[in-house]
């Protein structure tokens, strides 16, 4: 589970960005910009996290403002 605190730490530890594996085996890149978290997919599409830490029984969801696509 990667909540907002863990994601923010991963970005800081990665000197400004964090590579994240998806459940389907893809990769997302997360960066902090202007107090917000931006996520980029493998095709170069970018989205902003609008609602963080929506806890579910099997993990945590972060709502984004655009659709991110697999490769």
mmCIF file as Biopython writes it, N, C-alpha, C and O atoms, coordinates in Angstrom:
data_model
#
loop_
_atom_site.group_PDB
_atom_site.id
_atom_site.type_symbol
_atom_site.label_atom_id
_atom_site.label_alt_id
_atom_site.label_comp_id
_atom_site.label_asym_id
_atom_site.label_entity_id
_atom_site.label_seq_id
_atom_site.pdbx_PDB_ins_code
_atom_site.Cartn_x
_atom_site.Cartn_y
_atom_site.Cartn_z
_atom_site.occupancy
_atom_site.B_iso_or_equiv
_atom_site.auth_seq_id
_atom_site.auth_asym_id
_atom_site.pdbx_PDB_model_num
ATOM 1   N N  . UNK A ? 1  ? 0.843   -1.182 0.000   1.0 0.0 1  A 1 
ATOM 2   C CA . UNK A ? 1  ? 0.000   0.000  0.000   1.0 0.0 1  A 1 
ATOM 3   C C  . UNK A ? 1  ? 0.883   1.238  0.000   1.0 0.0 1  A 1 
ATOM 4   O O  . UNK A ? 1  ? 1.810   1.348  0.802   1.0 0.0 1  A 1 
ATOM 5   N N  . UNK A ? 2  ? 0.591   2.168  -0.903  1.0 0.0 2  A 1 
ATOM 6   C CA . UNK A ? 2  ? 1.370   3.402  -0.961  1.0 0.0 2  A 1 
ATOM 7   C C  . UNK A ? 2  ? 0.429   4.579  -0.723  1.0 0.0 2  A 1 
ATOM 8   O O  . UNK A ? 2  ? -0.251  5.053  -1.633  1.0 0.0 2  A 1 
ATOM 9   N N  . UNK A ? 3  ? 0.412   5.036  0.529   1.0 0.0 3  A 1 
ATOM 10  C CA . UNK A ? 3  ? -0.404  6.206  0.843   1.0 0.0 3  A 1 
ATOM 11  C C  . UNK A ? 3  ? 0.373   7.469  0.478   1.0 0.0 3  A 1 
ATOM 12  O O  . UNK A ? 3  ? 1.518   7.393  0.033   1.0 0.0 3  A 1 
ATOM 13  N N  . UNK A ? 4  ? -0.253  8.626  0.668   1.0 0.0 4  A 1 
ATOM 14  C CA . UNK A ? 4  ? 0.366   9.894  0.270   1.0 0.0 4  A 1 
ATOM 15  C C  . UNK A ? 4  ? 1.697   10.133 0.976   1.0 0.0 4  A 1 
ATOM 16  O O  . UNK A ? 4  ? 2.634   10.645 0.363   1.0 0.0 4  A 1 
ATOM 17  N N  . UNK A ? 5  ? 1.795   9.772  2.245   1.0 0.0 5  A 1 
ATOM 18  C CA . UNK A ? 5  ? 3.047   9.963  2.982   1.0 0.0 5  A 1 
ATOM 19  C C  . UNK A ? 5  ? 4.164   9.112  2.382   1.0 0.0 5  A 1 
ATOM 20  O O  . UNK A ? 5  ? 5.286   9.591  2.217   1.0 0.0 5  A 1 
ATOM 21  N N  . UNK A ? 6  ? 3.868   7.855  2.057   1.0 0.0 6  A 1 
ATOM 22  C CA . UNK A ? 6  ? 4.870   6.967  1.460   1.0 0.0 6  A 1 
ATOM 23  C C  . UNK A ? 6  ? 5.249   7.439  0.058   1.0 0.0 6  A 1 
ATOM 24  O O  . UNK A ? 6  ? 6.415   7.360  -0.330  1.0 0.0 6  A 1 
ATOM 25  N N  . UNK A ? 7  ? 4.276   7.926  -0.698  1.0 0.0 7  A 1 
ATOM 26  C CA . UNK A ? 7  ? 4.544   8.427  -2.045  1.0 0.0 7  A 1 
ATOM 27  C C  . UNK A ? 7  ? 5.422   9.677  -1.994  1.0 0.0 7  A 1 
ATOM 28  O O  . UNK A ? 7  ? 6.370   9.803  -2.769  1.0 0.0 7  A 1 
ATOM 29  N N  . UNK A ? 8  ? 5.113   10.585 -1.098  1.0 0.0 8  A 1 
ATOM 30  C CA . UNK A ? 8  ? 5.910   11.800 -0.930  1.0 0.0 8  A 1 
ATOM 31  C C  . UNK A ? 8  ? 7.340   11.458 -0.519  1.0 0.0 8  A 1 
ATOM 32  O O  . UNK A ? 8  ? 8.288   12.077 -1.004  1.0 0.0 8  A 1 
ATOM 33  N N  . UNK A ? 9  ? 7.503   10.480 0.368   1.0 0.0 9  A 1 
ATOM 34  C CA . UNK A ? 9  ? 8.839   10.042 0.792   1.0 0.0 9  A 1 
ATOM 35  C C  . UNK A ? 9  ? 9.601   9.421  -0.379  1.0 0.0 9  A 1 
ATOM 36  O O  . UNK A ? 9  ? 10.791  9.681  -0.555  1.0 0.0 9  A 1 
ATOM 37  N N  . UNK A ? 10 ? 8.910   8.593  -1.184  1.0 0.0 10 A 1 
ATOM 38  C CA . UNK A ? 10 ? 9.556   7.960  -2.337  1.0 0.0 10 A 1 
ATOM 39  C C  . UNK A ? 10 ? 10.032  9.010  -3.341  1.0 0.0 10 A 1 
ATOM 40  O O  . UNK A ? 10 ? 11.109  8.874  -3.921  1.0 0.0 10 A 1 
ATOM 41  N N  . UNK A ? 11 ? 9.232   10.054 -3.545  1.0 0.0 11 A 1 
ATOM 42  C CA . UNK A ? 11 ? 9.626   11.138 -4.450  1.0 0.0 11 A 1 
ATOM 43  C C  . UNK A ? 11 ? 10.847  11.869 -3.889  1.0 0.0 11 A 1 
ATOM 44  O O  . UNK A ? 11 ? 11.787  12.158 -4.629  1.0 0.0 11 A 1 
ATOM 45  N N  . UNK A ? 12 ? 10.841  12.167 -2.594  1.0 0.0 12 A 1 
ATOM 46  C CA . UNK A ? 12 ? 11.985  12.845 -1.962  1.0 0.0 12 A 1 
ATOM 47  C C  . UNK A ? 12 ? 13.234  11.971 -2.021  1.0 0.0 12 A 1 
ATOM 48  O O  . UNK A ? 12 ? 14.321  12.458 -2.329  1.0 0.0 12 A 1 
ATOM 49  N N  . UNK A ? 13 ? 13.080  10.678 -1.726  1.0 0.0 13 A 1 
ATOM 50  C CA . UNK A ? 13 ? 14.217  9.754  -1.760  1.0 0.0 13 A 1 
ATOM 51  C C  . UNK A ? 13 ? 14.781  9.613  -3.172  1.0 0.0 13 A 1 
ATOM 52  O O  . UNK A ? 13 ? 15.975  9.372  -3.348  1.0 0.0 13 A 1 
ATOM 53  N N  . UNK A ? 14 ? 13.916  9.763  -4.173  1.0 0.0 14 A 1 
ATOM 54  C CA . UNK A ? 14 ? 14.337  9.657  -5.569  1.0 0.0 14 A 1 
ATOM 55  C C  . UNK A ? 14 ? 14.808  10.977 -6.150  1.0 0.0 14 A 1 
ATOM 56  O O  . UNK A ? 14 ? 14.934  11.112 -7.367  1.0 0.0 14 A 1 
ATOM 57  N N  . UNK A ? 15 ? 15.067  11.949 -5.293  1.0 0.0 15 A 1 
ATOM 58  C CA . UNK A ? 15 ? 15.551  13.278 -5.701  1.0 0.0 15 A 1 
ATOM 59  C C  . UNK A ? 15 ? 14.602  13.947 -6.692  1.0 0.0 15 A 1 
ATOM 60  O O  . UNK A ? 15 ? 15.033  14.533 -7.685  1.0 0.0 15 A 1 
ATOM 61  N N  . UNK A ? 16 ? 13.295  13.850 -6.406  1.0 0.0 16 A 1 
ATOM 62  C CA . UNK A ? 16 ? 12.313  14.573 -7.212  1.0 0.0 16 A 1 
ATOM 63  C C  . UNK A ? 16 ? 11.363  13.723 -8.018  1.0 0.0 16 A 1 
ATOM 64  O O  . UNK A ? 16 ? 10.378  14.234 -8.550  1.0 0.0 16 A 1 
ATOM 65  N N  . UNK A ? 17 ? 11.638  12.419 -8.123  1.0 0.0 17 A 1 
ATOM 66  C CA . UNK A ? 17 ? 10.710  11.544 -8.842  1.0 0.0 17 A 1 
ATOM 67  C C  . UNK A ? 17 ? 10.786  10.128 -8.287  1.0 0.0 17 A 1 
ATOM 68  O O  . UNK A ? 17 ? 11.781  9.725  -7.685  1.0 0.0 17 A 1 
ATOM 69  N N  . UNK A ? 18 ? 9.709   9.391  -8.507  1.0 0.0 18 A 1 
ATOM 70  C CA . UNK A ? 18 ? 9.653   8.001  -8.055  1.0 0.0 18 A 1 
ATOM 71  C C  . UNK A ? 18 ? 9.041   7.152  -9.157  1.0 0.0 18 A 1 
ATOM 72  O O  . UNK A ? 18 ? 8.018   7.518  -9.736  1.0 0.0 18 A 1 
ATOM 73  N N  . UNK A ? 19 ? 9.663   6.023  -9.445  1.0 0.0 19 A 1 
ATOM 74  C CA . UNK A ? 19 ? 9.139   5.064  -10.415 1.0 0.0 19 A 1 
ATOM 75  C C  . UNK A ? 19 ? 8.279   4.067  -9.652  1.0 0.0 19 A 1 
ATOM 76  O O  . UNK A ? 19 ? 8.733   3.474  -8.673  1.0 0.0 19 A 1 
ATOM 77  N N  . UNK A ? 20 ? 7.044   3.881  -10.095 1.0 0.0 20 A 1 
ATOM 78  C CA . UNK A ? 20 ? 6.095   3.016  -9.405  1.0 0.0 20 A 1 
ATOM 79  C C  . UNK A ? 20 ? 5.623   1.909  -10.330 1.0 0.0 20 A 1 
ATOM 80  O O  . UNK A ? 20 ? 5.293   2.168  -11.487 1.0 0.0 20 A 1 
ATOM 81  N N  . UNK A ? 21 ? 5.588   0.676  -9.835  1.0 0.0 21 A 1 
ATOM 82  C CA . UNK A ? 21 ? 5.073   -0.457 -10.600 1.0 0.0 21 A 1 
ATOM 83  C C  . UNK A ? 21 ? 3.568   -0.546 -10.416 1.0 0.0 21 A 1 
ATOM 84  O O  . UNK A ? 21 ? 3.064   -0.391 -9.304  1.0 0.0 21 A 1 
ATOM 85  N N  . UNK A ? 22 ? 2.848   -0.795 -11.508 1.0 0.0 22 A 1 
ATOM 86  C CA . UNK A ? 22 ? 1.403   -0.978 -11.426 1.0 0.0 22 A 1 
ATOM 87  C C  . UNK A ? 22 ? 1.082   -2.447 -11.197 1.0 0.0 22 A 1 
ATOM 88  O O  . UNK A ? 22 ? 1.954   -3.305 -11.337 1.0 0.0 22 A 1 
ATOM 89  N N  . UNK A ? 23 ? -0.156  -2.737 -10.849 1.0 0.0 23 A 1 
ATOM 90  C CA . UNK A ? 23 ? -0.593  -4.120 -10.647 1.0 0.0 23 A 1 
ATOM 91  C C  . UNK A ? 23 ? -0.423  -4.917 -11.938 1.0 0.0 23 A 1 
ATOM 92  O O  . UNK A ? 23 ? -0.119  -6.109 -11.895 1.0 0.0 23 A 1 
ATOM 93  N N  . UNK A ? 24 ? -0.619  -4.264 -13.092 1.0 0.0 24 A 1 
ATOM 94  C CA . UNK A ? 24 ? -0.514  -4.928 -14.392 1.0 0.0 24 A 1 
ATOM 95  C C  . UNK A ? 24 ? 0.931   -5.043 -14.880 1.0 0.0 24 A 1 
ATOM 96  O O  . UNK A ? 24 ? 1.169   -5.572 -15.965 1.0 0.0 24 A 1 
ATOM 97  N N  . UNK A ? 25 ? 1.900   -4.556 -14.095 1.0 0.0 25 A 1 
ATOM 98  C CA . UNK A ? 25 ? 3.302   -4.672 -14.466 1.0 0.0 25 A 1 
ATOM 99  C C  . UNK A ? 25 ? 3.861   -3.469 -15.195 1.0 0.0 25 A 1 
ATOM 100 O O  . UNK A ? 25 ? 5.026   -3.480 -15.594 1.0 0.0 25 A 1 
ATOM 101 N N  . UNK A ? 26 ? 3.062   -2.434 -15.379 1.0 0.0 26 A 1 
ATOM 102 C CA . UNK A ? 26 ? 3.531   -1.210 -16.023 1.0 0.0 26 A 1 
ATOM 103 C C  . UNK A ? 26 ? 4.283   -0.331 -15.045 1.0 0.0 26 A 1 
ATOM 104 O O  . UNK A ? 26 ? 4.476   -0.688 -13.883 1.0 0.0 26 A 1 
ATOM 105 N N  . UNK A ? 27 ? 4.704   0.822  -15.532 1.0 0.0 27 A 1 
ATOM 106 C CA . UNK A ? 27 ? 5.439   1.768  -14.701 1.0 0.0 27 A 1 
ATOM 107 C C  . UNK A ? 27 ? 4.802   3.147  -14.785 1.0 0.0 27 A 1 
ATOM 108 O O  . UNK A ? 27 ? 4.444   3.611  -15.867 1.0 0.0 27 A 1 
ATOM 109 N N  . UNK A ? 28 ? 4.664   3.791  -13.644 1.0 0.0 28 A 1 
ATOM 110 C CA . UNK A ? 28 ? 4.229   5.181  -13.560 1.0 0.0 28 A 1 
ATOM 111 C C  . UNK A ? 28 ? 5.352   5.976  -12.911 1.0 0.0 28 A 1 
ATOM 112 O O  . UNK A ? 28 ? 6.073   5.459  -12.058 1.0 0.0 28 A 1 
ATOM 113 N N  . UNK A ? 29 ? 5.498   7.223  -13.311 1.0 0.0 29 A 1 
ATOM 114 C CA . UNK A ? 29 ? 6.483   8.108  -12.700 1.0 0.0 29 A 1 
ATOM 115 C C  . UNK A ? 29 ? 5.742   9.195  -11.939 1.0 0.0 29 A 1 
ATOM 116 O O  . UNK A ? 29 ? 4.883   9.872  -12.505 1.0 0.0 29 A 1 
ATOM 117 N N  . UNK A ? 30 ? 6.062   9.369  -10.676 1.0 0.0 30 A 1 
ATOM 118 C CA . UNK A ? 30 ? 5.434   10.390 -9.840  1.0 0.0 30 A 1 
ATOM 119 C C  . UNK A ? 30 ? 6.450   11.478 -9.531  1.0 0.0 30 A 1 
ATOM 120 O O  . UNK A ? 30 ? 7.606   11.195 -9.214  1.0 0.0 30 A 1 
ATOM 121 N N  . UNK A ? 31 ? 6.001   12.736 -9.628  1.0 0.0 31 A 1 
ATOM 122 C CA . UNK A ? 31 ? 6.844   13.889 -9.307  1.0 0.0 31 A 1 
ATOM 123 C C  . UNK A ? 31 ? 6.016   14.889 -8.517  1.0 0.0 31 A 1 
ATOM 124 O O  . UNK A ? 31 ? 4.796   14.956 -8.669  1.0 0.0 31 A 1 
ATOM 125 N N  . UNK A ? 32 ? 6.677   15.655 -7.684  1.0 0.0 32 A 1 
ATOM 126 C CA . UNK A ? 32 ? 6.014   16.730 -6.945  1.0 0.0 32 A 1 
ATOM 127 C C  . UNK A ? 32 ? 6.272   18.038 -7.677  1.0 0.0 32 A 1 
ATOM 128 O O  . UNK A ? 32 ? 7.404   18.335 -8.060  1.0 0.0 32 A 1 
ATOM 129 N N  . UNK A ? 33 ? 5.200   18.825 -7.869  1.0 0.0 33 A 1 
ATOM 130 C CA . UNK A ? 33 ? 5.329   20.118 -8.544  1.0 0.0 33 A 1 
ATOM 131 C C  . UNK A ? 33 ? 4.291   21.071 -7.983  1.0 0.0 33 A 1 
ATOM 132 O O  . UNK A ? 33 ? 3.093   20.797 -8.049  1.0 0.0 33 A 1 
ATOM 133 N N  . UNK A ? 34 ? 4.738   22.178 -7.436  1.0 0.0 34 A 1 
ATOM 134 C CA . UNK A ? 34 ? 3.816   23.181 -6.927  1.0 0.0 34 A 1 
ATOM 135 C C  . UNK A ? 34 ? 2.901   22.688 -5.826  1.0 0.0 34 A 1 
ATOM 136 O O  . UNK A ? 34 ? 1.744   23.100 -5.744  1.0 0.0 34 A 1 
ATOM 137 N N  . UNK A ? 35 ? 3.411   21.811 -4.980  1.0 0.0 35 A 1 
ATOM 138 C CA . UNK A ? 35 ? 2.605   21.290 -3.884  1.0 0.0 35 A 1 
ATOM 139 C C  . UNK A ? 35 ? 1.636   20.194 -4.287  1.0 0.0 35 A 1 
ATOM 140 O O  . UNK A ? 35 ? 0.842   19.738 -3.465  1.0 0.0 35 A 1 
ATOM 141 N N  . UNK A ? 36 ? 1.690   19.762 -5.547  1.0 0.0 36 A 1 
ATOM 142 C CA . UNK A ? 36 ? 0.817   18.692 -6.034  1.0 0.0 36 A 1 
ATOM 143 C C  . UNK A ? 36 ? 1.666   17.541 -6.536  1.0 0.0 36 A 1 
ATOM 144 O O  . UNK A ? 36 ? 2.847   17.711 -6.840  1.0 0.0 36 A 1 
ATOM 145 N N  . UNK A ? 37 ? 1.056   16.366 -6.621  1.0 0.0 37 A 1 
ATOM 146 C CA . UNK A ? 37 ? 1.749   15.202 -7.165  1.0 0.0 37 A 1 
ATOM 147 C C  . UNK A ? 37 ? 1.246   14.967 -8.580  1.0 0.0 37 A 1 
ATOM 148 O O  . UNK A ? 37 ? 0.044   14.849 -8.820  1.0 0.0 37 A 1 
ATOM 149 N N  . UNK A ? 38 ? 2.191   14.902 -9.513  1.0 0.0 38 A 1 
ATOM 150 C CA . UNK A ? 38 ? 1.893   14.624 -10.915 1.0 0.0 38 A 1 
ATOM 151 C C  . UNK A ? 38 ? 2.332   13.197 -11.209 1.0 0.0 38 A 1 
ATOM 152 O O  . UNK A ? 38 ? 3.390   12.758 -10.759 1.0 0.0 38 A 1 
ATOM 153 N N  . UNK A ? 39 ? 1.506   12.472 -11.972 1.0 0.0 39 A 1 
ATOM 154 C CA . UNK A ? 39 ? 1.814   11.097 -12.337 1.0 0.0 39 A 1 
ATOM 155 C C  . UNK A ? 39 ? 1.845   11.007 -13.858 1.0 0.0 39 A 1 
ATOM 156 O O  . UNK A ? 39 ? 0.940   11.498 -14.533 1.0 0.0 39 A 1 
ATOM 157 N N  . UNK A ? 40 ? 2.896   10.373 -14.400 1.0 0.0 40 A 1 
ATOM 158 C CA . UNK A ? 40 ? 3.046   10.222 -15.845 1.0 0.0 40 A 1 
ATOM 159 C C  . UNK A ? 40 ? 3.050   8.744  -16.190 1.0 0.0 40 A 1 
ATOM 160 O O  . UNK A ? 40 ? 3.720   7.944  -15.537 1.0 0.0 40 A 1 
ATOM 161 N N  . UNK A ? 41 ? 2.278   8.380  -17.244 1.0 0.0 41 A 1 
ATOM 162 C CA . UNK A ? 41 ? 2.228   6.980  -17.668 1.0 0.0 41 A 1 
ATOM 163 C C  . UNK A ? 41 ? 3.333   6.681  -18.678 1.0 0.0 41 A 1 
ATOM 164 O O  . UNK A ? 41 ? 4.125   7.562  -19.015 1.0 0.0 41 A 1 
ATOM 165 N N  . UNK A ? 42 ? 3.385   5.439  -19.161 1.0 0.0 42 A 1 
ATOM 166 C CA . UNK A ? 42 ? 4.439   5.010  -20.079 1.0 0.0 42 A 1 
ATOM 167 C C  . UNK A ? 42 ? 4.317   5.641  -21.459 1.0 0.0 42 A 1 
ATOM 168 O O  . UNK A ? 42 ? 5.282   5.645  -22.223 1.0 0.0 42 A 1 
ATOM 169 N N  . UNK A ? 43 ? 3.145   6.174  -21.787 1.0 0.0 43 A 1 
ATOM 170 C CA . UNK A ? 43 ? 2.945   6.831  -23.079 1.0 0.0 43 A 1 
ATOM 171 C C  . UNK A ? 43 ? 3.204   8.332  -23.007 1.0 0.0 43 A 1 
ATOM 172 O O  . UNK A ? 43 ? 3.103   9.026  -24.019 1.0 0.0 43 A 1 
ATOM 173 N N  . UNK A ? 44 ? 3.537   8.842  -21.815 1.0 0.0 44 A 1 
ATOM 174 C CA . UNK A ? 44 ? 3.808   10.260 -21.649 1.0 0.0 44 A 1 
ATOM 175 C C  . UNK A ? 44 ? 2.616   11.075 -21.193 1.0 0.0 44 A 1 
ATOM 176 O O  . UNK A ? 44 ? 2.728   12.288 -21.018 1.0 0.0 44 A 1 
ATOM 177 N N  . UNK A ? 45 ? 1.463   10.424 -20.994 1.0 0.0 45 A 1 
ATOM 178 C CA . UNK A ? 45 ? 0.285   11.120 -20.476 1.0 0.0 45 A 1 
ATOM 179 C C  . UNK A ? 45 ? 0.493   11.488 -19.024 1.0 0.0 45 A 1 
ATOM 180 O O  . UNK A ? 45 ? 1.086   10.724 -18.262 1.0 0.0 45 A 1 
ATOM 181 N N  . UNK A ? 46 ? 0.008   12.659 -18.638 1.0 0.0 46 A 1 
ATOM 182 C CA . UNK A ? 46 ? 0.239   13.148 -17.288 1.0 0.0 46 A 1 
ATOM 183 C C  . UNK A ? 46 ? -1.071  13.502 -16.603 1.0 0.0 46 A 1 
ATOM 184 O O  . UNK A ? 46 ? -1.996  14.006 -17.240 1.0 0.0 46 A 1 
ATOM 185 N N  . UNK A ? 47 ? -1.149  13.237 -15.305 1.0 0.0 47 A 1 
ATOM 186 C CA . UNK A ? 47 ? -2.338  13.541 -14.506 1.0 0.0 47 A 1 
ATOM 187 C C  . UNK A ? 47 ? -1.896  14.071 -13.151 1.0 0.0 47 A 1 
ATOM 188 O O  . UNK A ? 47 ? -0.788  13.798 -12.689 1.0 0.0 47 A 1 
ATOM 189 N N  . UNK A ? 48 ? -2.783  14.832 -12.525 1.0 0.0 48 A 1 
ATOM 190 C CA . UNK A ? 48 ? -2.539  15.386 -11.196 1.0 0.0 48 A 1 
ATOM 191 C C  . UNK A ? 48 ? -3.400  14.651 -10.183 1.0 0.0 48 A 1 
ATOM 192 O O  . UNK A ? 48 ? -4.582  14.413 -10.429 1.0 0.0 48 A 1 
ATOM 193 N N  . UNK A ? 49 ? -2.819  14.290 -9.047  1.0 0.0 49 A 1 
ATOM 194 C CA . UNK A ? 49 ? -3.593  13.669 -7.971  1.0 0.0 49 A 1 
ATOM 195 C C  . UNK A ? 49 ? -4.504  14.741 -7.382  1.0 0.0 49 A 1 
ATOM 196 O O  . UNK A ? 49 ? -4.032  15.770 -6.898  1.0 0.0 49 A 1 
ATOM 197 N N  . UNK A ? 50 ? -5.826  14.492 -7.426  1.0 0.0 50 A 1 
ATOM 198 C CA . UNK A ? 50 ? -6.797  15.461 -6.905  1.0 0.0 50 A 1 
ATOM 199 C C  . UNK A ? 50 ? -7.319  15.074 -5.528  1.0 0.0 50 A 1 
ATOM 200 O O  . UNK A ? 50 ? -7.634  15.943 -4.715  1.0 0.0 50 A 1 
ATOM 201 N N  . UNK A ? 51 ? -7.412  13.774 -5.264  1.0 0.0 51 A 1 
ATOM 202 C CA . UNK A ? 51 ? -7.825  13.269 -3.949  1.0 0.0 51 A 1 
ATOM 203 C C  . UNK A ? 51 ? -6.886  12.123 -3.597  1.0 0.0 51 A 1 
ATOM 204 O O  . UNK A ? 51 ? -6.819  11.128 -4.319  1.0 0.0 51 A 1 
ATOM 205 N N  . UNK A ? 52 ? -6.167  12.259 -2.500  1.0 0.0 52 A 1 
ATOM 206 C CA . UNK A ? 52 ? -5.227  11.218 -2.072  1.0 0.0 52 A 1 
ATOM 207 C C  . UNK A ? 52 ? -5.828  10.393 -0.947  1.0 0.0 52 A 1 
ATOM 208 O O  . UNK A ? 52 ? -6.732  10.836 -0.239  1.0 0.0 52 A 1 
ATOM 209 N N  . UNK A ? 53 ? -5.310  9.198  -0.800  1.0 0.0 53 A 1 
ATOM 210 C CA . UNK A ? 53 ? -5.611  8.329  0.347   1.0 0.0 53 A 1 
ATOM 211 C C  . UNK A ? 53 ? -7.086  7.959  0.499   1.0 0.0 53 A 1 
ATOM 212 O O  . UNK A ? 53 ? -7.698  8.227  1.533   1.0 0.0 53 A 1 
ATOM 213 N N  . UNK A ? 54 ? -7.645  7.342  -0.538  1.0 0.0 54 A 1 
ATOM 214 C CA . UNK A ? 54 ? -8.983  6.755  -0.442  1.0 0.0 54 A 1 
ATOM 215 C C  . UNK A ? 54 ? -8.741  5.282  -0.102  1.0 0.0 54 A 1 
ATOM 216 O O  . UNK A ? 54 ? -8.464  4.469  -0.984  1.0 0.0 54 A 1 
ATOM 217 N N  . UNK A ? 55 ? -8.849  4.952  1.178   1.0 0.0 55 A 1 
ATOM 218 C CA . UNK A ? 55 ? -8.519  3.603  1.640   1.0 0.0 55 A 1 
ATOM 219 C C  . UNK A ? 55 ? -9.624  2.620  1.285   1.0 0.0 55 A 1 
ATOM 220 O O  . UNK A ? 55 ? -10.806 2.896  1.489   1.0 0.0 55 A 1 
ATOM 221 N N  . UNK A ? 56 ? -9.223  1.457  0.747   1.0 0.0 56 A 1 
ATOM 222 C CA . UNK A ? 56 ? -10.120 0.367  0.390   1.0 0.0 56 A 1 
ATOM 223 C C  . UNK A ? 56 ? -9.625  -0.895 1.093   1.0 0.0 56 A 1 
ATOM 224 O O  . UNK A ? 56 ? -8.540  -0.901 1.675   1.0 0.0 56 A 1 
ATOM 225 N N  . UNK A ? 57 ? -10.414 -1.951 1.038   1.0 0.0 57 A 1 
ATOM 226 C CA . UNK A ? 57 ? -10.043 -3.184 1.737   1.0 0.0 57 A 1 
ATOM 227 C C  . UNK A ? 57 ? -8.771  -3.820 1.170   1.0 0.0 57 A 1 
ATOM 228 O O  . UNK A ? 57 ? -8.064  -4.533 1.881   1.0 0.0 57 A 1 
ATOM 229 N N  . UNK A ? 58 ? -8.477  -3.561 -0.115  1.0 0.0 58 A 1 
ATOM 230 C CA . UNK A ? 58 ? -7.312  -4.193 -0.734  1.0 0.0 58 A 1 
ATOM 231 C C  . UNK A ? 58 ? -6.182  -3.210 -1.056  1.0 0.0 58 A 1 
ATOM 232 O O  . UNK A ? 58 ? -5.239  -3.566 -1.762  1.0 0.0 58 A 1 
ATOM 233 N N  . UNK A ? 59 ? -6.269  -1.992 -0.551  1.0 0.0 59 A 1 
ATOM 234 C CA . UNK A ? 59 ? -5.206  -1.028 -0.818  1.0 0.0 59 A 1 
ATOM 235 C C  . UNK A ? 59 ? -5.681  0.396  -0.652  1.0 0.0 59 A 1 
ATOM 236 O O  . UNK A ? 59 ? -6.637  0.675  0.071   1.0 0.0 59 A 1 
ATOM 237 N N  . UNK A ? 60 ? -4.994  1.291  -1.336  1.0 0.0 60 A 1 
ATOM 238 C CA . UNK A ? 60 ? -5.326  2.717  -1.251  1.0 0.0 60 A 1 
ATOM 239 C C  . UNK A ? 60 ? -5.390  3.282  -2.666  1.0 0.0 60 A 1 
ATOM 240 O O  . UNK A ? 60 ? -4.570  2.936  -3.517  1.0 0.0 60 A 1 
ATOM 241 N N  . UNK A ? 61 ? -6.360  4.144  -2.911  1.0 0.0 61 A 1 
ATOM 242 C CA . UNK A ? 61 ? -6.571  4.745  -4.227  1.0 0.0 61 A 1 
ATOM 243 C C  . UNK A ? 61 ? -6.244  6.231  -4.140  1.0 0.0 61 A 1 
ATOM 244 O O  . UNK A ? 61 ? -6.515  6.883  -3.133  1.0 0.0 61 A 1 
ATOM 245 N N  . UNK A ? 62 ? -5.657  6.752  -5.213  1.0 0.0 62 A 1 
ATOM 246 C CA . UNK A ? 62 ? -5.444  8.187  -5.357  1.0 0.0 62 A 1 
ATOM 247 C C  . UNK A ? 62 ? -6.193  8.606  -6.621  1.0 0.0 62 A 1 
ATOM 248 O O  . UNK A ? 62 ? -5.914  8.086  -7.702  1.0 0.0 62 A 1 
ATOM 249 N N  . UNK A ? 63 ? -7.123  9.523  -6.504  1.0 0.0 63 A 1 
ATOM 250 C CA . UNK A ? 63 ? -7.916  9.986  -7.639  1.0 0.0 63 A 1 
ATOM 251 C C  . UNK A ? 63 ? -7.081  10.973 -8.450  1.0 0.0 63 A 1 
ATOM 252 O O  . UNK A ? 63 ? -6.453  11.872 -7.890  1.0 0.0 63 A 1 
ATOM 253 N N  . UNK A ? 64 ? -7.080  10.798 -9.787  1.0 0.0 64 A 1 
ATOM 254 C CA . UNK A ? 64 ? -6.353  11.700 -10.682 1.0 0.0 64 A 1 
ATOM 255 C C  . UNK A ? 64 ? -7.334  12.375 -11.635 1.0 0.0 64 A 1 
ATOM 256 O O  . UNK A ? 64 ? -8.453  11.899 -11.824 1.0 0.0 64 A 1 
ATOM 257 N N  . UNK A ? 65 ? -6.912  13.482 -12.232 1.0 0.0 65 A 1 
ATOM 258 C CA . UNK A ? 65 ? -7.810  14.272 -13.073 1.0 0.0 65 A 1 
ATOM 259 C C  . UNK A ? 65 ? -7.831  13.879 -14.547 1.0 0.0 65 A 1 
ATOM 260 O O  . UNK A ? 65 ? -8.580  14.468 -15.327 1.0 0.0 65 A 1 
ATOM 261 N N  . UNK A ? 66 ? -7.027  12.897 -14.940 1.0 0.0 66 A 1 
ATOM 262 C CA . UNK A ? 66 ? -7.005  12.421 -16.323 1.0 0.0 66 A 1 
ATOM 263 C C  . UNK A ? 66 ? -6.815  10.913 -16.325 1.0 0.0 66 A 1 
ATOM 264 O O  . UNK A ? 66 ? -6.443  10.318 -15.313 1.0 0.0 66 A 1 
ATOM 265 N N  . UNK A ? 67 ? -7.073  10.307 -17.470 1.0 0.0 67 A 1 
ATOM 266 C CA . UNK A ? 67 ? -6.893  8.863  -17.616 1.0 0.0 67 A 1 
ATOM 267 C C  . UNK A ? 67 ? -5.425  8.576  -17.928 1.0 0.0 67 A 1 
ATOM 268 O O  . UNK A ? 67 ? -4.826  9.216  -18.793 1.0 0.0 67 A 1 
ATOM 269 N N  . UNK A ? 68 ? -4.859  7.613  -17.217 1.0 0.0 68 A 1 
ATOM 270 C CA . UNK A ? 68 ? -3.497  7.146  -17.481 1.0 0.0 68 A 1 
ATOM 271 C C  . UNK A ? 68 ? -3.603  5.789  -18.161 1.0 0.0 68 A 1 
ATOM 272 O O  . UNK A ? 68 ? -4.396  4.944  -17.744 1.0 0.0 68 A 1 
ATOM 273 N N  . UNK A ? 69 ? -2.805  5.575  -19.212 1.0 0.0 69 A 1 
ATOM 274 C CA . UNK A ? 69 ? -2.917  4.368  -20.022 1.0 0.0 69 A 1 
ATOM 275 C C  . UNK A ? 69 ? -1.664  3.505  -19.949 1.0 0.0 69 A 1 
ATOM 276 O O  . UNK A ? 69 ? -0.557  4.015  -19.779 1.0 0.0 69 A 1 
ATOM 277 N N  . UNK A ? 70 ? -1.851  2.186  -20.079 1.0 0.0 70 A 1 
ATOM 278 C CA . UNK A ? 70 ? -0.682  1.298  -20.137 1.0 0.0 70 A 1 
ATOM 279 C C  . UNK A ? 70 ? -0.005  1.409  -21.500 1.0 0.0 70 A 1 
ATOM 280 O O  . UNK A ? 70 ? -0.562  1.975  -22.440 1.0 0.0 70 A 1 
ATOM 281 N N  . UNK A ? 71 ? 1.179   0.872  -21.588 1.0 0.0 71 A 1 
ATOM 282 C CA . UNK A ? 71 ? 1.967   0.902  -22.821 1.0 0.0 71 A 1 
ATOM 283 C C  . UNK A ? 71 ? 1.303   0.104  -23.911 1.0 0.0 71 A 1 
ATOM 284 O O  . UNK A ? 71 ? 1.828   0.019  -25.021 1.0 0.0 71 A 1 
#
